[in-house]
Amino acid sequence: MSAFQLVAQFLHDKGYLETLAQFQKEHGKPIAFDELDESLEDIVKDRTVYKTIEQNVEDLKLSEWTEHPLAEELAEWKDGALPSAQEVAGIDELVISGASDANYLFLTTNKLTVEVVDVQTGKIKKSLSQVLGRVVVKNVVPLTDQRVIFIGMDGKFHLFHYDADVELEKVSSIQGHKRLVVDARNIRVGEKEYVVSLGWDFMLKVFEVTNQIVPVAELKLTSQGTCFDVVNYKGDTVIVLGKHESTLLEVIRLNVDAKQLVPQYKISLNDAEFTQYGFSPMAVAIDTTTMPVPLVVVGTSHEPYMRLIVVSLAEYGVAKDIARNQILKNVNSMSPQDKYSQALVVFRGSGVWVAGDDGVLRGIDLKHGKVVAEHGGHNGKIKHLQAATGGLVSCGTDKVVKVWRY
């Protein structure tokens, strides 16, 4: 956002339309201000509060400073070691992405193949060549009833059914996004199954999947989305979204009946937001098993090590604008990265696993904010990390795929 946009929005909202017309005339061209994240009044108000805190900082008794109340409910890391890793033989290609259901792990490669790995044995069940013709598969979304969606680099969604021998039968296709899809995830709501996707076309979309892929809702973003996760909470389907060069997480509700994605509030990841240093959320993971409210862990773009910022959905249904002072933990993961890296975060019960550019998997105890396990598994960057039945799957630039067992 620019100062011109903020002033134009202020004049419009206050009804100073003649002043706004003169302002745009002197500016020399129309000023777009319809979809700003914050208003001029909010920014001034926040700055005023910040200056007040700054002026009285000497009166703060840091020894009496307390954490967010929910931080006490974080569980300690338990039984988090990865005693063994099995290399998947037969894959000598760069894995782009992957996802698994209860039986199979689908790994897409730069050589136009999809490698189907049996999650129980860790061995390749089938190698599928040119599933989408000459288009590389960018994302995989496994569904129920032996169905899977492959999303191409061109933004098209392709729904397949597969049998016990993993023979594919195409069911339907749709142009989901105009450009590359950043990420896509499925979620069940009652008896219905949905896919949520984020694209480089600045769109967040939701599709219902039956024998067809049917668009349900979409939301045009004001800046490029970087990551998201989705959860069912309080009877709603809730999406938590990170955006480029923004330290505010967007919390969005899916209204199926109205076919709308409705922004609810934002969660601040930076309680000192007027400092000069900025960052972007690059990975979002939500856990619903260890806390009374969904726990949200964000992997950041910080260099040279990714940080983990832990917040929650405690303010869902309460906050109306921006929820501040929500940080439970801010942890240095010690996982090296640069501006070309992709943050990788996977929940493991009471903590998370993160993958680094040094080829090392690190287990992070969120309660105590420290690294408690390290496993060197790859010669080079780890480019893909995901939970699978009984463990983890990691894929690196060394073209090695490993299945880690607990």
TIRO-540692 format. One line per 8 residues: number of its first residue (from 1); for each residue x, y, z of N, C-alpha, C, O. Coordinates in steps of 0.1 Angstrom, whole numbers. Each point is the difference from the previous one (the first is absolute). Layout:
! residues N
NUM	X/Y/Z/X/Y/Z/X/Y/Z/X/Y/Z  ...
This chain:
! residues 406
1	8/-12/0/-8/12/0/9/12/0/11/0/5  -16/11/-11/7/13/0/-7/10/8/-11/-1/4  19/12/-1/-6/11/7/-12/6/-7/-10/5/6  11/-4/-20/-11/5/-8/-12/-8/2/-11/5/1  12/-18/-1/-12/-9/2/-6/2/13/-12/0/2  20/1/9/-5/2/13/-8/13/2/-10/0/6  16/10/-12/-7/13/1/-13/0/-8/-10/5/4  10/-11/-16/-12/-1/-9/-11/-8/7/-11/4/0
9	15/-15/7/-9/-8/7/-6/7/12/-12/0/2  20/8/5/-5/8/11/-10/10/-5/-11/2/7  14/5/-17/-9/11/-5/-13/-7/-5/-11/6/2  12/-17/-9/-12/-7/-4/-9/-5/11/-12/3/0  18/-9/10/-8/-6/11/-6/11/9/-11/-2/6  17/14/-6/-5/11/8/-10/9/-8/-6/9/6  4/-12/-18/-9/7/-9/5/13/-5/-8/8/-5  21/-6/5/6/12/-6/2/-2/-15/11/0/-4
17	-22/-1/-3/1/-4/-14/6/11/-9/7/-3/-9  -11/15/12/6/11/-8/15/1/2/7/2/-9  -3/-3/21/14/0/3/7/-11/-6/11/1/-5  -17/-13/5/6/-12/-6/1/2/-16/10/-3/-5  -20/9/-1/1/3/-14/11/10/-3/7/-3/-10  -5/13/18/10/9/-2/14/-6/2/10/3/-7  -9/-11/17/12/-7/4/4/-9/-12/12/0/-4  -21/-8/-2/3/-9/-11/4/8/-13/8/-4/-8
25	-15/16/7/3/8/-12/15/6/1/7/-1/-10  -3/5/22/13/5/2/10/-11/-1/12/2/-4  -16/-14/8/9/-12/0/3/-4/-15/10/-5/-3  -20/8/-6/2/-2/-14/-5/-13/-6/0/-2/-12  -5/-7/21/-6/-12/-4/-9/-6/11/2/3/11  -11/-12/-15/-9/-6/11/8/-8/10/11/-5/-4  -15/4/16/7/-7/11/-9/-11/5/-11/2/4  15/-15/-6/-7/-11/5/2/-2/15/11/-1/5
33	-22/0/2/1/-1/15/-11/-9/6/-2/0/12  -4/-9/-21/-12/-7/5/4/-12/9/-8/-4/9  20/-2/-10/3/-12/7/13/1/8/8/-9/0  -7/20/8/12/1/9/-2/-8/12/-11/-2/5  22/-3/0/0/-9/12/-4/8/13/-7/-4/9  13/17/-8/-3/8/11/-3/14/-4/4/4/-11  -11/3/19/-4/14/-3/10/9/6/8/-3/9  -8/16/-14/9/10/5/-2/2/15/9/2/8
41	-22/-2/-4/-3/2/15/6/-11/8/5/2/11  -6/-15/-16/6/-11/8/15/1/1/5/-2/11  1/6/-21/15/2/0/4/11/10/10/-2/7  -17/13/-8/4/11/9/-3/-4/15/8/3/9  -19/-10/-7/-3/-5/13/10/-9/6/5/1/11  -1/-11/-20/11/-9/5/13/7/3/7/-3/9  -4/12/-18/13/8/2/-1/8/13/10/1/7  -21/5/-4/-2/7/12/2/-9/13/7/4/9
49	-13/-15/-10/1/-10/11/15/-4/2/5/-1/11  1/-2/-23/14/-4/1/9/10/6/9/-3/8  -11/16/-12/8/11/6/-2/1/15/9/3/7  -22/-5/-3/-3/0/14/8/-11/8/6/3/11  -6/-15/-17/8/-10/6/15/3/1/7/-3/10  -2/8/-22/14/4/-1/4/10/11/11/-1/6  -20/11/-4/3/10/10/0/-5/14/7/6/9  -14/-16/-6/-1/-6/13/7/-13/2/-2/-7/10
57	11/4/-19/7/-13/1/9/-1/12/2/-11/5  3/22/0/8/0/12/-7/-5/12/5/-5/10  -19/7/-10/-8/-4/11/-3/-15/1/-6/-5/9  9/-2/-21/-4/-14/0/9/-8/9/12/2/0  -18/-11/7/8/-9/8/1/-13/-7/-9/-9/0  20/7/-7/1/-11/-9/0/-14/7/-4/-10/-6  8/10/19/0/-12/7/-14/-5/3/-2/-12/3  -8/21/-4/-14/-4/2/-7/-2/-13/-12/-2/0
65	19/2/-11/-6/-1/-13/-5/-14/-2/7/-10/4  -20/8/-8/-6/-13/-1/-3/-4/-15/-2/8/-8  3/-21/6/-3/-5/-14/-16/0/-2/-7/2/10  4/-5/-22/-14/-2/-3/-5/-12/8/6/-10/1  -18/11/5/-5/-10/9/0/-14/-6/2/-10/7  -5/9/-20/0/-13/-7/13/-7/-1/1/-12/-2  10/20/4/14/-6/-1/2/-10/11/7/-10/-2  -14/11/13/1/-10/11/-6/-13/-4/4/-11/6
73	-13/11/-15/-7/-13/-4/8/-7/-11/-5/-11/-4  16/16/-2/7/-7/-10/7/-12/7/5/0/11  -6/-11/-19/5/-13/6/15/-1/-3/5/6/-10  2/-13/18/14/-2/-2/3/-11/-11/-9/-8/-2  20/9/-4/4/-10/-10/2/-14/6/6/-1/10  -13/-9/-16/2/-13/5/1/-10/-12/-7/1/-10  16/-11/12/2/-11/-10/1/6/-14/-7/-5/-9  15/14/7/1/6/-13/11/-4/-9/2/6/-11
81	6/-16/15/12/-4/-8/-4/-7/-12/-11/-7/0  19/8/-10/-2/-8/-13/11/-10/-1/11/2/-5  -14/-14/10/11/-10/2/5/-6/-14/12/-5/0  -20/6/-10/5/-6/-13/-6/7/-12/-10/7/1  17/-8/-12/-4/6/-12/2/-10/-11/11/-5/-2  -21/3/-6/1/-9/-12/0/8/-13/-10/7/-2  20/-9/-6/1/7/-13/-9/-7/-10/1/-12/-1  -9/19/-6/-9/-6/-10/8/-2/-12/4/9/-7
89	-2/-21/4/8/-4/-12/-7/2/-13/-12/-1/-1  19/6/-9/-6/1/-14/-5/14/-3/-5/2/-11  7/7/20/-3/14/-4/13/8/-1/7/3/9  -4/1/-22/12/7/-2/-4/13/-7/6/4/-11  -16/3/16/-5/12/-6/-3/10/12/0/-4/11  -1/17/-15/-3/10/10/-14/0/3/-9/2/-9  5/-4/22/-14/0/4/-4/14/2/6/8/6  -18/-4/-12/-5/13/1/-10/1/11/0/10/8
97	-9/-20/-6/-10/1/10/-5/-14/3/4/-10/-7  -12/8/17/-6/-13/3/-11/1/11/-1/11/6  -6/-21/-5/-11/-1/10/-3/-15/1/2/-8/-9  -8/4/21/-3/-14/2/-14/-2/5/-5/9/7  -1/-20/-10/-12/-5/7/4/-11/9/12/-1/4  -21/-7/1/3/-11/9/9/-11/-6/7/-7/7  -7/6/-20/7/-11/-6/12/4/-9/10/-7/0  -12/18/-7/10/4/-10/6/14/2/-8/9/4
105	20/-7/-8/7/13/0/2/3/-15/6/-8/-7  -12/19/3/2/5/-14/11/10/-1/-2/11/6  12/-13/-13/11/9/-1/1/5/-15/1/-9/-9  -1/22/6/1/5/-13/14/4/-3/7/5/9  -2/-7/-21/14/3/-3/1/10/-12/-10/3/-7  22/2/5/3/9/-11/0/-7/-14/1/6/-10  -1/-20/11/1/-8/-13/-14/-4/-4/-1/-10/-7  -10/17/11/-13/-3/-4/-6/-13/5/-9/-6/-6
113	15/1/17/-5/-13/5/-6/3/14/2/10/7  -11/-20/-3/-5/0/14/4/-14/5/-5/-10/-5  13/11/16/4/-13/6/-9/-3/11/-2/8/10  -4/-20/-10/-10/-4/10/8/-10/9/4/-11/-4  -3/15/17/8/-8/10/-10/-6/10/-9/7/5  10/-20/-2/-7/-6/10/5/5/14/11/-2/3  -20/8/5/5/6/12/3/-10/11/8/3/9  -13/-16/-11/4/-10/10/14/-6/-3/7/-2/10
121	-4/0/-22/12/-7/-4/11/10/-3/12/-3/0  -16/16/-4/10/9/-5/6/-2/-13/10/5/-4  -17/-14/-4/5/-4/-13/-10/6/-11/-12/2/3  18/0/-15/-9/5/-11/-10/-10/-4/4/-11/-3  -16/15/3/-11/-9/-5/-2/2/-15/-2/-10/-7  3/22/2/-1/2/-14/6/14/-4/0/9/8  5/-9/-20/5/13/-5/-9/4/-12/-1/-7/-10  -6/18/12/-9/5/-10/7/11/-9/5/10/5
129	-5/-12/-18/7/9/-9/-10/9/-7/-10/-4/-5  14/17/4/-8/10/-7/-15/-1/3/-8/-1/-9  5/2/22/-14/-1/4/-8/12/-6/-12/-2/-4  18/14/3/-6/11/-6/6/4/-13/1/11/-4  4/-21/-4/6/2/-12/14/7/2/8/-6/7  -6/17/-14/13/7/1/0/10/11/9/9/0  -19/-9/9/0/10/11/4/-7/13/-4/-11/3  13/18/4/5/-5/13/-11/1/10/-7/10/1
137	6/-20/8/-10/0/11/6/9/11/10/-4/6  -17/15/-2/6/8/10/-6/-3/14/8/0/10  -20/-5/-9/-6/-3/13/-8/-13/-1/-6/-3/-11  5/-4/22/-8/-12/1/-9/1/12/4/5/11  -17/-8/-13/-10/0/11/-7/-13/0/-9/-2/-7  13/-7/16/-7/-13/2/-13/2/6/-2/8/9  -8/-15/-14/-14/0/6/-4/-13/5/8/-10/-1  -21/9/5/-5/-13/5/-4/-8/-13/-1/5/-11
145	-3/-18/14/-5/-9/-11/9/-1/-11/-4/-1/-12  17/0/14/10/-3/-10/0/10/-11/-1/-3/-12  0/16/16/1/11/-10/11/9/3/4/1/12  1/6/-22/11/9/2/-1/11/-10/-4/-2/-12  8/14/16/0/12/-9/15/3/-3/8/2/9  -4/-1/-22/13/5/-4/-2/14/-6/-9/2/-8  17/7/13/-1/14/-5/13/3/-8/11/-1/5  -13/5/-17/12/3/-9/6/14/3/-6/8/6
153	17/-6/-12/7/13/0/-8/10/-6/2/12/2  -12/-16/-10/-9/10/-8/-12/4/8/-8/7/-5  7/-12/18/-12/3/8/-12/-8/-2/-10/3/6  11/-13/-14/-12/-9/-3/-1/-11/11/11/-6/3  -23/3/1/-3/-11/9/-5/-12/-8/-8/1/-8  14/-13/12/-5/-12/-7/-3/-11/10/8/-4/9  -20/0/-9/-5/-10/10/1/-14/-6/-5/-3/-11  12/-6/19/1/-14/-5/-5/-10/11/0/3/12
161	-5/-14/-17/-3/-12/8/11/-10/-2/4/-2/-12  0/-5/22/10/-11/-2/-4/-13/7/-7/1/10  11/-12/-16/-4/-13/6/12/-6/8/9/8/4  -11/-20/0/10/-6/9/14/-1/-6/10/0/7  -9/0/-20/13/0/-7/4/14/-4/10/1/-7  -16/9/12/3/14/-2/-1/3/-15/8/8/-6  -18/-14/-1/-3/4/-14/-9/12/1/-11/-1/6  14/11/-13/-7/13/0/-11/0/-10/1/-4/-11
169	-12/10/15/-11/3/-9/-4/15/2/-5/3/11  6/5/-21/-3/14/2/-16/2/1/-7/-6/-8  3/14/18/-14/2/2/-5/14/-5/-10/1/-7  18/9/10/-4/13/-5/12/10/2/10/-3/6  -11/14/-13/11/11/1/-7/13/0/-11/2/-4  19/8/10/-5/14/0/12/9/1/11/-3/6  -12/15/-12/11/10/1/-2/7/14/-8/10/1  15/-15/9/-2/5/13/5/15/2/-7/8/6
177	20/-6/-11/6/13/2/6/4/-14/3/-9/-8  -2/22/6/6/5/-12/15/-2/-1/7/0/-10  -1/-1/22/15/-2/1/3/-11/9/-9/-8/5  22/7/-1/5/-11/8/-7/0/14/-3/10/5  0/-22/0/-6/-2/13/11/-1/10/9/-9/-1  -9/17/11/10/0/11/-2/-12/9/9/-7/3  -22/4/1/-2/-11/8/-15/-4/-1/-8/9/-4  5/-21/7/-14/-5/0/-2/-11/10/9/-8/2
185	-20/9/6/-3/-10/10/-15/-4/1/-8/8/-4  6/-20/8/-14/-4/1/-5/0/14/8/-1/10  -21/2/-8/-6/-1/13/-15/-5/-1/-7/4/-10  3/-12/19/-13/-5/0/-9/8/9/4/4/11  -16/-1/-15/-10/8/8/-13/-9/-1/-7/1/-9  5/-8/20/-11/-10/0/3/-11/-10/10/-6/0  -20/4/-9/2/-10/-11/6/6/-12/3/-8/-10  0/21/9/5/6/-12/16/2/1/5/1/11
193	1/-2/-22/14/2/-1/4/12/-9/-5/2/-11  14/6/17/4/13/-7/15/0/-2/8/-6/7  -4/14/-17/14/3/-2/2/15/1/-7/8/-7  16/-3/15/3/14/1/13/2/-7/10/-8/2  -9/18/-11/12/3/-7/4/14/0/-8/9/0  21/-6/-1/6/13/0/9/1/-13/9/-8/-2  -12/19/-6/7/1/-13/8/12/-1/-1/10/8  10/-10/-18/8/12/-3/-8/11/-7/4/11/-3
201	-17/-14/1/-9/10/-6/-7/8/10/-10/7/-2  16/-7/15/-5/8/11/-14/-5/4/-8/8/6  5/-21/-8/-14/-5/3/1/-11/10/9/-9/-1  -18/9/11/-2/-11/9/-13/-6/-4/-10/7/-1  9/-20/-2/-12/-6/-5/-3/-13/8/8/-7/6  -21/4/-7/-5/-13/6/-9/-7/-10/-8/6/-7  10/-19/5/-7/-9/-9/-6/-12/8/6/-5/9  -18/2/-13/-6/-12/5/3/-12/-10/-1/2/-12
209	4/-13/18/4/-11/-9/-10/-12/2/-1/-5/11  -5/1/-22/-9/-12/0/6/-8/-12/11/-5/0  -19/3/-10/5/-5/-13/5/11/-9/5/-2/-11  -7/14/16/4/13/-7/8/8/10/-1/-2/12  8/12/-17/6/10/8/-7/13/-2/0/6/-11  -8/-2/21/-9/11/-1/4/12/8/2/-1/12  0/13/-18/4/12/7/-11/3/10/-12/0/-3  16/4/16/-9/3/10/1/15/4/-9/7/1
217	22/-3/1/2/14/5/14/4/-4/9/-8/-2  -7/21/1/14/6/-2/1/13/6/-10/7/3  23/-3/-1/3/13/7/12/6/-7/11/-7/-1  -12/19/-4/11/7/-6/9/6/10/-6/8/9  19/-11/-8/8/5/10/7/13/-4/2/3/-12  1/5/22/6/13/-3/15/-1/-2/6/9/-7  0/-20/11/14/-2/-3/2/-15/-1/-9/-8/3  20/3/-8/2/-14/-3/0/-8/12/8/2/10
225	-16/-13/-10/0/-9/11/12/-9/-1/5/-4/-10  1/0/22/12/-9/0/-3/-14/6/7/-9/-4  -17/8/13/-2/-13/6/-14/1/7/-5/10/3  0/-22/0/-13/-1/8/-1/-14/6/6/-9/-4  -16/8/13/-5/-13/5/-14/2/3/-5/11/1  -3/-22/0/-14/1/2/-4/-10/10/6/-11/2  -17/15/6/-4/-9/11/-15/2/3/-5/11/-3  -2/-21/8/-13/2/5/0/3/14/6/-7/9
233	-13/19/-5/1/5/13/-13/7/4/-4/9/-8  -2/-12/19/-12/7/4/-12/-1/-10/-7/9/-2  7/-20/-5/-10/-2/-10/2/7/-13/-8/-1/-9  20/7/7/4/7/-12/12/-6/-6/7/-7/6  -6/9/-19/12/-3/-7/9/12/-1/-4/10/-6  16/-10/12/8/12/2/13/-2/-7/7/-10/1  -3/21/-9/12/0/-7/9/10/6/-4/12/3  17/-15/0/10/9/6/10/2/-11/7/-9/-5
241	-6/22/0/8/3/-12/11/10/3/-2/10/7  14/-13/-12/11/9/1/2/7/-14/-3/-6/-10  8/19/10/2/7/-12/14/6/0/7/2/10  -2/1/-23/13/5/-2/1/14/6/-8/9/-2  19/-7/9/4/13/6/-11/5/9/-3/12/1  -3/-21/7/-11/4/10/2/-9/12/2/-12/-1  -1/18/13/1/-7/12/-14/-2/7/-1/-2/12  -9/3/-20/-14/-3/5/-5/-12/-7/-1/-1/-12
249	-3/-9/20/-7/-12/-5/-15/3/-2/-6/6/8  1/-10/-20/-14/2/-3/-8/-12/5/4/-12/-3  -14/14/10/-9/-11/5/-13/1/-8/-7/11/1  3/-21/-9/-11/1/-10/-9/-12/3/4/-11/1  -17/14/-2/-10/-10/2/-7/-4/-13/-3/9/-8  1/-22/6/-7/-4/-12/-15/-1/3/-4/-7/8  -4/16/-15/-15/-1/1/-5/-7/-12/-1/5/-11  -2/-18/13/-3/-9/-11/-14/4/-6/-2/1/-12
257	-7/2/21/-14/4/-4/0/12/-9/-7/1/-11  15/9/15/0/13/-8/11/-1/-11/1/9/-8  7/-20/8/11/-2/-10/9/12/1/4/7/-10  1/-4/22/9/11/2/12/-4/10/-2/-8/8  13/14/-11/11/0/10/0/13/7/1/11/-6  -3/-11/19/-3/12/8/12/3/10/2/-8/9  6/18/-12/10/4/10/-6/3/14/-10/7/1  16/-13/9/-4/2/14/8/10/8/-5/9/5
265	18/-12/-5/9/9/7/14/-3/-4/3/-10/-7  7/17/13/14/-2/-3/7/-3/13/-4/5/11  15/-13/-12/8/-3/12/14/6/-2/6/-3/-10  -2/12/19/13/6/-2/11/-9/4/0/-6/11  10/4/-19/12/-8/2/12/8/5/10/-5/2  -13/18/0/11/9/3/-5/11/10/-6/10/-4  9/-13/16/-5/10/11/9/12/0/-4/10/7  14/-9/-15/9/12/-1/-1/4/-14/11/2/-6
273	-23/0/0/-1/2/-14/6/12/-6/1/2/-12  3/8/20/5/12/-5/16/0/0/6/10/-3  -1/-22/5/15/-1/-2/3/-1/-15/-9/-2/-8  21/5/5/4/1/-14/0/-14/-7/-2/0/-13  4/-10/20/2/-13/-6/-14/-7/-2/-8/0/9  6/-5/-21/-13/-7/-3/3/-14/-5/11/-4/-3  -22/-4/3/1/-14/-5/-13/-4/-5/-10/7/1  10/-19/-7/-13/-6/-6/-2/-14/6/10/-7/3
281	-23/3/0/-2/-13/3/1/-9/-12/-6/3/-11  13/-14/12/3/-9/-12/-6/-14/2/0/-7/-10  -4/4/22/-6/-13/2/-10/1/11/3/7/10  -15/-13/-11/-10/0/11/-4/-15/2/-3/-7/-9  3/3/22/-4/-13/4/-9/1/12/3/7/10  -15/-13/-10/-9/0/10/-2/-13/7/-1/-11/-7  1/10/20/-2/-12/8/-12/2/9/-2/10/6  -6/-21/-6/-12/0/9/0/-10/10/-11/-3/7
289	22/-4/-5/0/-12/9/6/3/14/-2/-8/9  10/19/-7/7/2/12/-4/11/9/4/2/11  -13/7/-17/-5/12/8/-15/1/-1/-6/-6/-8  0/14/17/-14/2/0/-5/8/-12/-12/-1/-3  21/8/-3/-3/8/-12/10/-4/-11/11/-4/4  -14/5/-17/10/-3/-10/13/8/2/0/12/2  11/-19/-3/13/6/2/6/3/-14/0/-9/-9  5/21/6/5/4/-13/15/2/1/4/9/8
297	4/-16/-15/14/2/-1/4/6/-14/-4/-6/-10  11/17/10/4/7/-12/15/-1/-2/8/4/9  -4/-9/-20/14/1/-4/3/13/-8/-7/2/-9  17/5/13/2/14/-6/11/0/-10/7/-10/-2  -5/22/-4/10/2/-10/13/5/6/9/4/-8  -8/-4/21/12/6/6/13/-7/-5/0/-12/-3  11/19/2/13/-5/-4/10/4/11/-2/10/6  12/-19/-4/3/-12/-7/-7/-12/5/1/-11/-5
305	-9/12/16/-8/-11/5/-15/3/1/-4/11/4  -4/-21/-8/-14/2/1/-4/1/14/5/-8/9  -15/16/-6/-6/1/13/-14/-6/0/-6/-1/-10  2/-4/22/-13/-6/1/-8/9/10/4/3/11  -15/3/-16/-9/8/8/-12/-8/3/-7/-4/-9  3/2/22/-11/-8/4/-11/9/5/1/8/9  -13/-9/-16/-12/7/5/-11/-10/0/2/-12/-1  -14/17/3/-12/-9/1/-12/7/-6/0/11/-4
313	-11/-19/3/-13/6/-4/-9/3/12/-12/-1/-1  18/5/12/-7/3/12/-10/12/-2/-10/0/6  14/9/-15/-9/12/-2/-10/-2/-11/-7/9/-4  6/-22/-2/-10/-2/-11/-14/2/6/-3/-6/10  -5/14/-17/-13/3/4/-1/11/10/-11/4/4  23/1/0/0/11/10/6/13/-6/-6/11/0  18/-13/-6/7/12/-6/-7/5/-12/-6/-8/-8  6/21/6/-7/6/-11/9/6/-11/-4/2/-11
321	16/1/15/10/6/-9/13/-7/1/3/-9/-8  6/14/16/13/-6/2/2/-5/14/-1/8/9  4/-21/-7/3/-5/13/15/1/3/8/-6/-7  -4/14/16/14/2/4/3/-7/13/-9/-5/7  22/4/-4/4/-7/12/-4/-14/1/-5/-5/10  6/-2/-22/-5/-14/-1/12/-10/-1/-3/-12/-1  15/17/2/11/-9/-2/3/-8/13/3/5/11  -4/-18/-13/3/-9/11/15/-3/1/6/0/11
329	1/-2/-22/14/-2/-1/6/6/-12/-7/0/-11  19/4/11/8/5/-11/13/-7/1/9/3/8  -6/-13/-17/11/-9/1/9/0/-11/-4/1/-12  17/-1/14/10/-1/-10/1/-15/-3/5/-8/8  -8/4/-20/0/-15/-4/14/-5/-2/2/-12/-1  7/21/-1/14/-3/-4/1/-7/-14/10/-7/-3  -21/8/-4/-1/-6/-14/4/10/-10/-7/10/-2  19/-12/-5/5/10/-9/-8/2/-12/-5/-10/-6
337	4/22/1/-8/3/-12/5/13/-6/6/8/7  -10/-5/-20/3/12/-6/-13/5/-7/-11/-6/2  11/16/-10/-12/6/-6/-6/-9/-10/-11/2/-5  18/-13/1/-5/-9/-10/-6/-13/6/-5/-9/-7  6/9/20/-5/-12/8/-15/-1/1/-7/11/0  2/-23/3/-14/-2/3/-1/-5/14/6/-11/3  -12/18/6/-1/-5/14/-8/-13/0/-11/0/-6  15/-10/14/-7/-13/1/-2/-3/14/10/-1/8
345	-23/0/-4/-3/-2/14/-11/-11/1/-10/0/-7  12/-11/15/-9/-11/2/-2/-2/15/10/-2/7  -22/1/-3/-3/-3/14/4/-14/4/-2/-10/-8  6/8/20/3/-13/6/-5/0/14/9/2/10  -22/-3/-8/-5/-1/14/3/13/8/-6/10/-3  15/-11/12/3/12/9/10/9/-6/4/10/6  1/-12/-18/9/9/-6/-1/0/-15/-10/-4/-6  21/9/-1/-1/0/-15/14/-4/-5/10/1/7
353	-10/-7/-19/12/-2/-8/1/11/-10/-9/4/-6  22/0/4/3/10/-11/11/-6/-8/9/-7/5  -8/11/-18/10/-4/-9/9/11/-4/-6/11/-4  19/-13/3/9/11/-3/7/-1/-13/0/-11/-6  6/22/1/8/-1/-12/13/-8/2/7/-2/-10  -3/-1/22/11/-8/3/-3/-15/0/9/-8/3  -21/4/-7/-3/-14/-1/-4/-7/13/-1/-12/1  -1/20/10/-2/-5/13/-15/2/4/-6/11/-2
361	0/-21/8/-13/1/7/2/3/14/8/-6/7  -15/16/-2/1/4/14/-14/-1/7/-10/5/-6  10/-11/17/-12/0/9/0/11/10/10/2/7  -20/6/-7/-1/12/9/-10/-2/11/-12/-3/-3  16/4/15/-9/0/12/-5/14/1/7/9/3  -20/-8/-6/-7/14/0/-1/5/14/1/12/2  -3/-20/8/-2/5/14/12/7/5/-1/10/6  13/-16/-9/12/5/5/8/8/-10/10/6/2
369	-15/-6/-15/6/8/-10/14/-4/-4/8/9/-1  -6/-22/-1/14/-4/-3/0/-12/-9/-10/-8/-1  21/6/-5/3/-12/-9/3/-12/9/9/1/8  -17/-12/-9/3/-12/8/4/-12/-7/3/-10/6  -4/11/-20/4/-12/-8/5/5/-13/-5/10/-6  16/-16/1/6/3/-13/3/-13/-8/6/-9/6  -10/9/-18/3/-12/-8/5/5/-14/-8/5/-8  20/-8/5/6/3/-13/-4/-10/-10/4/-12/1
377	-12/15/-11/-5/-10/-9/3/3/-15/-1/-10/-8  5/22/4/1/3/-14/13/8/-2/5/8/8  1/-10/-20/11/8/-4/-4/11/-9/0/0/-12  -4/11/19/-6/12/-7/-13/4/6/-4/-6/10  -3/15/-17/-13/5/6/-11/-11/0/-1/-8/-9  -7/9/20/-12/-8/0/-11/9/-6/-3/11/5  -3/-16/-16/-10/7/-7/-15/-4/3/-9/7/-4  7/-18/10/-13/-5/3/0/-8/13/9/-8/2
385	-19/11/7/-1/-7/13/-14/-2/3/-8/10/-1  4/-22/5/-14/-2/3/-2/-11/10/8/-9/1  -19/9/6/-3/-11/9/-6/-11/-8/-7/2/-10  10/-15/14/-5/-11/-7/-3/-11/11/4/2/12  -11/-12/-15/-4/-10/10/12/-5/8/9/-7/-6  -8/10/18/11/-5/9/13/7/-1/10/-5/5  -10/17/-12/13/7/0/-1/12/-9/-10/7/-1  21/-5/-6/2/12/-9/6/-5/-13/5/-10/-2
393	-7/19/-9/6/-2/-13/8/13/-3/-6/11/1  18/-13/-4/8/12/-4/6/-2/-14/4/-11/-4  -3/22/-4/6/-1/-14/9/12/-1/-3/11/4  15/-14/-10/10/10/-1/4/3/-14/-3/-7/-10  12/17/8/6/3/-13/10/-10/-4/4/0/-11  -1/-9/21/9/-11/-4/-7/-12/-7/6/-10/-3  -19/13/0/-9/-10/-7/-2/-13/8/-2/-10/-5  3/12/18/-2/-11/9/-13/2/8/-3/11/5
401	-5/-22/-4/-13/0/8/2/-9/11/4/-12/-1  -7/17/14/2/-9/11/-13/0/8/-7/10/2  4/-22/3/-12/-2/9/6/-3/14/7/-9/2  -11/18/7/5/-1/14/-11/-6/8/-12/4/0  16/-14/8/-10/-7/9/2/4/14/11/2/5  -22/-1/2/1/3/15/2/-13/7/1/-1/12
